[in-house]
Amino acid sequence: MINDTKKVLIVTAVEAERDAVLRGIRSTGQERAGRIDVLAAGVGPAAAAAGTAAALARGSYGLVVSAGIAGGYAGRAAVGELVVASEIVAADLGAESPEGFLSVDELGFGSARIAADASLAARLAAALTAAGLPAHAGPVLTVSTVTGTAETAARLAQRVPGAVAEAMEGFGAASAAKQFGVPCAELRAVSNPVGPRDRGAWRIKEALAALEAASAAAAEVLTS
């Protein structure tokens, strides 16, 4: 763990994700579970940032982890597999221009990228692999509008080479963590491919089961 005198805060969007994480953590024992708080802060980066900041202001935490389900990029993370963020990217934060999309980095208004704690990310990926859970490391995108077309998926993949997944809360939680000087990580289970919106292709139950298993495997890393 980053600081063994402080607790870990895991932030999800919705209760179903929170409950899956809690089931996984509690399966590892009460002592370990007692060192991790899990918060369902709401959907989207603003809700995640607000909820995370409020929790950090109230408690003493040594690490923030954004966790939940996500869309996986084709050829990089398949449905039911796991992703660990190497960096957390606000992929649609910027401006349109005649020349194309301009990130806030290019506009000079800050940065749309927050690096995950590299050592922790490596240990998380190793723990998942050791538990027999397929895991991939790479940039995880935060978007305010879930991708629903092949064209948007291709643009985002080109914008952030190596992106493994997209979700809606990581950058918000990571931004709050950064403001408080707390390291961050992001762990996601893939429920659907990024691209054309097809509810029939979603495997939310399977992704939540993978998230539960991942949380159990990750608990030792987070608290040791």
Secondary structure by P-SEA (a helix, b strand, c coil): cccccbbbbbbbccaaaaaaaaaaaaaacaaaaaabbbbbccccaaaaaaaaaaaaaaccccbbbbbbbbbbccccccccbbbbbcbbbcccccccccccccccccccccccccccaaaaaaaaaaaaaaacbbbbbcbbbbbccccccaaaaaaaaaaccccccccccaaaaaaaaaaacccbbbbbbbccccccccccccaaaaaaaaaaaaaaaacccccc
